[in-house]
Amino acid sequence: MVLDSCLLILIHYIYRMLVYNETFIVDDAIVTEWLEWIKTNHIPAILATGAFDNYKALTVLDSPNEGITYCIQYQTDSIERYSDFYYKHMENIHKAHNAQFEERFALFHTLMEEIEL
């Protein structure tokens, strides 16, 4: 048990977490519908790819944009898993989102790496 804990700590320091962040700016008129769709379709589709271990959803409180800004952050410990997602799955997942909410949102995404300060 102690060995397992030490191994997990070592893995954490050797392999920093990668975070794939999607930032959506959503039209006020569709927020309720959008949140439900994201929760029941978009997030499960991304997690089903096997590229990410978990996710965190946030709202931006001081966004200068019109509409409501949401961020969804997915964590992985492997650039290979992220690359698989990016090249094999992301386009189709975003196409499904676009078909559902065309012209009523803006999206940008980034890949970030956890760092120690």
N, CA, C and O of each residue as an XYZ file, in Angstrom:
468
protein
N       0.826     -1.189      0.000
C       0.000      0.000      0.000
C       0.871      1.254      0.000
O       0.621      2.183     -0.767
N       1.904      1.283      0.867
C       2.807      2.424      0.929
C       3.578      2.547     -0.383
O       3.791      3.649     -0.888
N       3.994      1.402     -0.930
C       4.701      1.407     -2.201
C       3.820      1.989     -3.303
O       4.290      2.778     -4.121
N       2.547      1.602     -3.326
C       1.619      2.154     -4.313
C       1.514      3.664     -4.185
O       1.516      4.370     -5.193
N       1.423      4.167     -2.966
C       1.326      5.612     -2.738
C       2.593      6.320     -3.198
O       2.524      7.378     -3.823
N       3.735      5.744     -2.894
C       5.002      6.342     -3.321
C       5.117      6.341     -4.844
O       5.590      7.310     -5.438
N       4.688      5.266     -5.458
C       4.724      5.181     -6.913
C       3.822      6.232     -7.545
O       4.207      6.863     -8.529
N       2.640      6.427     -7.000
C       1.731      7.449     -7.526
C       2.322      8.845     -7.385
O       2.192      9.669     -8.290
N       2.959      9.110     -6.276
C       3.605     10.413     -6.073
C       4.737     10.600     -7.081
O       4.869     11.674     -7.667
N       5.543      9.579     -7.286
C       6.635      9.644     -8.248
C       6.090      9.877     -9.657
O       6.612     10.716    -10.391
N       5.070      9.156    -10.029
C       4.461      9.322    -11.351
C       3.953     10.742    -11.519
O       4.112     11.334    -12.586
N       3.341     11.298    -10.473
C       2.835     12.667    -10.547
C       3.962     13.655    -10.856
O       3.771     14.574    -11.652
N       5.132     13.477    -10.238
C       6.225     14.421    -10.453
C       6.959     14.188    -11.769
O       7.518     15.126    -12.338
N       6.964     12.970    -12.252
C       7.619     12.687    -13.523
C       6.706     13.069    -14.689
O       7.159     13.678    -15.659
N       5.450     12.722    -14.598
C       4.492     12.966    -15.671
C       3.499     14.026    -15.222
O       2.529     13.725    -14.526
N       3.734     15.214    -15.607
C       2.828     16.297    -15.255
C       1.523     16.136    -16.032
O       1.483     15.578    -17.128
N       0.480     16.638    -15.428
C      -0.830     16.538    -16.053
C      -0.953     17.518    -17.211
O      -0.441     18.636    -17.159
N      -1.635     17.076    -18.245
C      -2.005     17.940    -19.359
C      -3.473     18.273    -19.191
O      -4.264     17.439    -18.749
N      -3.833     19.495    -19.545
C      -5.223     19.944    -19.448
C      -5.655     20.456    -20.810
O      -5.078     21.398    -21.353
N      -6.680     19.819    -21.345
C      -7.314     20.297    -22.568
C      -8.481     21.172    -22.117
O      -9.407     20.693    -21.463
N      -8.430     22.441    -22.466
C      -9.429     23.411    -22.030
C     -10.285     23.864    -23.211
O      -9.767     24.292    -24.242
N     -11.584     23.765    -23.044
C     -12.530     24.319    -24.012
C     -13.219     25.511    -23.351
O     -13.805     25.376    -22.276
N     -13.150     26.651    -23.979
C     -13.846     27.837    -23.486
C     -14.967     28.167    -24.461
O     -14.735     28.388    -25.649
N     -16.176     28.196    -23.939
C     -17.367     28.489    -24.724
C     -17.955     29.813    -24.261
O     -18.091     30.048    -23.060
N     -18.300     30.665    -25.196
C     -19.075     31.872    -24.896
C     -20.455     31.606    -25.492
O     -20.611     31.491    -26.707
N     -21.449     31.510    -24.615
C     -22.769     31.007    -24.997
C     -23.801     32.125    -24.945
O     -23.849     32.903    -23.992
N     -24.621     32.190    -25.980
C     -25.720     33.154    -26.040
C     -26.641     32.951    -24.838
O     -27.022     31.824    -24.521
N     -26.994     34.051    -24.172
C     -27.867     33.985    -22.989
C     -29.155     33.205    -23.245
O     -29.657     32.521    -22.354
N     -29.680     33.307    -24.443
C     -30.986     32.713    -24.764
C     -30.974     31.185    -24.773
O     -32.032     30.564    -24.677
N     -29.803     30.575    -24.886
C     -29.750     29.107    -24.992
C     -29.017     28.448    -23.829
O     -28.757     27.246    -23.879
N     -28.681     29.189    -22.795
C     -27.830     28.662    -21.722
C     -28.395     27.384    -21.101
O     -27.660     26.409    -20.944
N     -29.666     27.365    -20.750
C     -30.243     26.174    -20.109
C     -30.170     24.960    -21.021
O     -29.762     23.881    -20.591
N     -30.561     25.131    -22.272
C     -30.505     24.036    -23.253
C     -29.057     23.600    -23.482
O     -28.761     22.407    -23.552
N     -28.161     24.580    -23.598
C     -26.754     24.283    -23.848
C     -26.141     23.487    -22.699
O     -25.462     22.485    -22.924
N     -26.383     23.938    -21.462
C     -25.832     23.227    -20.300
C     -26.309     21.774    -20.248
O     -25.522     20.869    -19.970
N     -27.575     21.559    -20.510
C     -28.112     20.195    -20.502
C     -27.447     19.349    -21.585
O     -27.082     18.199    -21.340
N     -27.290     19.915    -22.777
C     -26.685     19.184    -23.889
C     -25.217     18.869    -23.606
O     -24.744     17.766    -23.879
N     -24.509     19.846    -23.058
C     -23.094     19.637    -22.724
C     -22.956     18.509    -21.697
O     -22.088     17.645    -21.814
N     -23.830     18.541    -20.693
C     -23.776     17.545    -19.611
C     -24.143     16.148    -20.103
O     -23.535     15.168    -19.672
N     -25.122     16.037    -20.995
C     -25.607     14.715    -21.396
C     -24.995     14.189    -22.696
O     -25.078     12.991    -22.970
N     -24.383     15.062    -23.500
C     -23.834     14.632    -24.788
C     -22.339     14.926    -24.949
O     -21.538     14.018    -25.171
N     -21.982     16.191    -24.836
C     -20.624     16.622    -25.176
C     -19.576     16.031    -24.223
O     -18.629     15.383    -24.668
N     -19.742     16.250    -22.941
C     -18.756     15.743    -21.973
C     -18.675     14.213    -22.010
O     -17.569     13.674    -22.051
N     -19.809     13.488    -21.996
C     -19.701     12.022    -22.098
C     -19.008     11.559    -23.385
O     -18.277     10.568    -23.368
N     -19.228     12.262    -24.495
C     -18.574     11.877    -25.757
C     -17.058     12.047    -25.655
O     -16.299     11.202    -26.129
N     -16.630     13.132    -25.040
C     -15.188     13.355    -24.892
C     -14.580     12.327    -23.942
O     -13.524     11.767    -24.238
N     -15.221     12.072    -22.816
C     -14.690     11.087    -21.876
C     -14.693      9.678    -22.469
O     -13.816      8.875    -22.153
N     -15.663      9.372    -23.321
C     -15.757      8.038    -23.933
C     -14.594      7.744    -24.878
O     -14.354      6.584    -25.213
N     -13.872      8.770    -25.310
C     -12.721      8.528    -26.184
C     -11.582      7.849    -25.445
O     -10.692      7.274    -26.072
N     -11.598      7.909    -24.110
C     -10.531      7.307    -23.317
C      -9.292      8.175    -23.191
O      -8.298      7.747    -22.603
N      -9.333      9.379    -23.729
C      -8.166     10.252    -23.702
C      -7.984     10.965    -22.363
O      -6.877     11.376    -22.016
N      -9.075     11.106    -21.619
C      -9.037     11.925    -20.411
C      -9.535     11.139    -19.207
O     -10.387     10.258    -19.323
N      -8.978     11.483    -18.039
C      -9.321     10.788    -16.804
C     -10.478     11.442    -16.059
O     -11.242     10.761    -15.375
N     -10.608     12.752    -16.189
C     -11.676     13.463    -15.509
C     -11.839     14.842    -16.126
O     -11.116     15.217    -17.050
N     -12.788     15.579    -15.608
C     -12.999     16.926    -16.114
C     -13.461     17.827    -14.980
O     -13.869     17.370    -13.912
N     -13.381     19.119    -15.253
C     -13.861     20.134    -14.332
C     -14.582     21.179    -15.178
O     -14.077     21.584    -16.225
N     -15.755     21.615    -14.732
C     -16.511     22.648    -15.439
C     -16.517     23.918    -14.603
O     -16.715     23.881    -13.388
N     -16.296     25.045    -15.277
C     -16.229     26.331    -14.590
C     -17.009     27.376    -15.376
O     -17.208     27.240    -16.584
N     -17.442     28.407    -14.688
C     -17.992     29.572    -15.355
C     -17.101     30.763    -15.033
O     -16.572     30.871    -13.927
N     -16.942     31.640    -15.988
C     -16.106     32.814    -15.810
C     -16.982     33.926    -15.235
O     -17.965     34.333    -15.854
N     -16.622     34.406    -14.064
C     -17.452     35.394    -13.378
C     -17.253     36.811    -13.899
O     -18.181     37.619    -13.859
N     -16.063     37.121    -14.383
C     -15.801     38.495    -14.808
C     -15.464     38.590    -16.299
O     -14.576     39.346    -16.694
N     -16.166     37.831    -17.108
C     -15.924     37.823    -18.543
C     -16.343     39.156    -19.166
O     -17.413     39.677    -18.854
N     -15.513     39.700    -20.035
C     -15.877     40.938    -20.726
C     -16.781     40.688    -21.939
O     -17.209     41.632    -22.604
N     -17.065     39.422    -22.218
C     -17.836     39.052    -23.409
C     -19.336     39.129    -23.162
O     -19.804     39.015    -22.029
N     -20.072     39.322    -24.240
C     -21.525     39.178    -24.154
C     -21.818     37.693    -24.069
O     -21.064     36.883    -24.610
N     -22.895     37.323    -23.401
C     -23.193     35.919    -23.183
C     -22.517     35.449    -21.904
O     -21.954     36.240    -21.147
N     -22.588     34.163    -21.689
C     -21.988     33.567    -20.492
C     -20.817     32.701    -20.936
O     -20.925     31.937    -21.896
N     -19.706     32.826    -20.235
C     -18.496     32.096    -20.599
C     -18.303     30.903    -19.664
O     -18.325     31.035    -18.440
N     -18.113     29.740    -20.276
C     -17.869     28.496    -19.542
C     -16.551     27.895    -20.009
O     -16.180     28.011    -21.176
N     -15.853     27.253    -19.083
C     -14.647     26.499    -19.406
C     -14.851     25.069    -18.941
O     -15.346     24.822    -17.842
N     -14.466     24.143    -19.785
C     -14.467     22.735    -19.394
C     -13.035     22.254    -19.570
O     -12.460     22.356    -20.653
N     -12.474     21.733    -18.501
C     -11.085     21.295    -18.500
C     -11.020     19.789    -18.301
O     -11.549     19.250    -17.329
N     -10.359     19.120    -19.242
C     -10.209     17.665    -19.205
C      -8.751     17.345    -18.921
O      -7.857     17.931    -19.530
N      -8.504     16.420    -18.000
C      -7.134     16.088    -17.617
C      -6.700     14.742    -18.173
O      -7.471     13.783    -18.220
N      -5.439     14.704    -18.593
C      -4.808     13.466    -19.032
C      -3.345     13.493    -18.614
O      -2.778     14.559    -18.379
N      -2.747     12.331    -18.525
C      -1.336     12.263    -18.178
C      -0.481     11.871    -19.373
O       0.691     11.527    -19.219
N      -1.076     11.924    -20.577
C      -0.365     11.397    -21.731
C      -0.614     12.249    -22.975
O      -1.759     12.460    -23.376
N       0.457     12.730    -23.572
C       0.331     13.478    -24.816
C      -0.156     12.551    -25.932
O      -0.814     13.003    -26.869
N       0.161     11.270    -25.837
C      -0.303     10.314    -26.854
C      -1.825     10.173    -26.803
O      -2.481     10.135    -27.844
N      -2.382     10.097    -25.599
C      -3.842     10.001    -25.457
C      -4.507     11.271    -25.977
O      -5.534     11.210    -26.653
N      -3.918     12.415    -25.660
C      -4.473     13.674    -26.169
C      -4.392     13.713    -27.704
O      -5.354     14.096    -28.369
N      -3.255     13.322    -28.252
C      -3.083     13.328    -29.711
C      -4.096     12.420    -30.387
O      -4.644     12.764    -31.433
N      -4.342     11.266    -29.793
C      -5.353     10.357    -30.326
C      -6.719     11.050    -30.355
O      -7.437     10.978    -31.353
N      -7.066     11.709    -29.272
C      -8.319     12.465    -29.215
C      -8.345     13.542    -30.293
O      -9.322     13.673    -31.030
N      -7.270     14.307    -30.376
C      -7.213     15.434    -31.301
C      -7.384     14.975    -32.748
O      -8.174     15.560    -33.488
N      -6.669     13.955    -33.153
C      -6.678     13.533    -34.553
C      -7.840     12.609    -34.923
O      -8.231     12.561    -36.089
N      -8.392     11.884    -33.969
C      -9.436     10.908    -34.291
C     -10.840     11.310    -33.855
O     -11.814     10.819    -34.424
N     -10.974     12.192    -32.861
C     -12.288     12.421    -32.271
C     -12.755     13.875    -32.224
O     -13.948     14.145    -32.369
N     -11.835     14.809    -32.023
C     -12.238     16.183    -31.740
C     -13.096     16.787    -32.847
O     -14.100     17.435    -32.552
N     -12.737     16.598    -34.079
C     -13.492     17.208    -35.180
C     -14.956     16.767    -35.178
O     -15.851     17.602    -35.311
N     -15.205     15.483    -35.031
C     -16.590     14.991    -35.036
C     -17.378     15.464    -33.817
O     -18.566     15.772    -33.920
N     -16.716     15.521    -32.667
C     -17.399     16.005    -31.462
C     -17.771     17.474    -31.622
O     -18.871     17.884    -31.251
N     -16.858     18.262    -32.173
C     -17.158     19.679    -32.382
C     -18.194     19.882    -33.489
O     -18.990     20.818    -33.421
N     -18.195     19.030    -34.493
C     -19.241     19.113    -35.535
C     -20.618     18.878    -34.937
O     -21.571     19.572    -35.290
N     -20.735     17.916    -34.042
C     -22.023     17.644    -33.387
C     -22.468     18.849    -32.559
O     -23.646     19.205    -32.559
N     -21.538     19.466    -31.866
C     -21.857     20.668    -31.081
C     -22.289     21.803    -32.005
O     -23.275     22.490    -31.734
N     -21.556     21.997    -33.087
C     -21.900     23.056    -34.036
C     -23.277     22.841    -34.648
O     -24.035     23.795    -34.818
N     -23.602     21.614    -34.976
C     -24.911     21.322    -35.561
C     -26.035     21.650    -34.580
O     -27.111     22.091    -34.987
N     -25.788     21.437    -33.312
C     -26.806     21.683    -32.292
C     -26.979     23.172    -31.989
O     -28.097     23.627    -31.746
N     -25.887     23.933    -32.001
C     -25.930     25.319    -31.513
C     -25.285     26.323    -32.470
O     -24.731     27.331    -32.031
N     -25.354     26.057    -33.747
C     -24.725     26.899    -34.752
C     -25.063     28.384    -34.580
O     -26.220     28.756    -34.385
N     -24.031     29.212    -34.657
C     -24.176     30.678    -34.610
C     -24.605     31.223    -33.247
O     -24.879     32.417    -33.127
N     -24.668     30.369    -32.213
C     -25.119     30.856    -30.907
C     -24.061     30.684    -29.821
O     -24.366     30.754    -28.630
N     -22.832     30.462    -30.235
C     -21.729     30.300    -29.291
C     -20.411     30.602    -30.011
O     -20.338     30.620    -31.239
N     -19.405     30.832    -29.224
C     -18.028     30.889    -29.732
C     -17.226     29.882    -28.912
O     -17.495     29.682    -27.727
N     -16.251     29.256    -29.540
C     -15.432     28.240    -28.874
C     -13.974     28.478    -29.202
O     -13.617     28.726    -30.354
N     -13.142     28.402    -28.196
C     -11.718     28.255    -28.453
C     -11.179     27.227    -27.468
O     -11.690     27.069    -26.360
N     -10.135     26.536    -27.902
C      -9.591     25.482    -27.052
C      -8.073     25.605    -26.992
O      -7.424     26.093    -27.917
N      -7.541     25.150    -25.878
C      -6.107     25.213    -25.647
C      -5.651     23.939    -24.947
O      -6.431     23.278    -24.262
N      -4.389     23.610    -25.127
C      -3.761     22.517    -24.391
C      -2.748     23.143    -23.451
O      -1.908     23.941    -23.867
N      -2.834     22.776    -22.188
C      -1.940     23.339    -21.178
C      -1.267     22.208    -20.417
O      -1.762     21.082    -20.380
N      -0.130     22.527    -19.811
C       0.566     21.564    -18.977
C       0.699     22.117    -17.573
O       1.047     23.281    -17.372
N       0.418     21.267    -16.615
C       0.579     21.641    -15.199
C       2.063     21.879    -14.931
O       2.920     21.136    -15.411
N       2.351     22.916    -14.165
C       3.745     23.203    -13.813
C       3.860     23.376    -12.303
O       2.870     23.631    -11.616
N       5.055     23.238    -11.808
C       5.337     23.481    -10.397
C       5.952     24.859    -10.283
O       6.864     25.202    -11.036
N       5.462     25.646     -9.352
C       6.050     26.967     -9.093
C       6.597     27.023     -7.692
O       7.134     28.051     -7.279
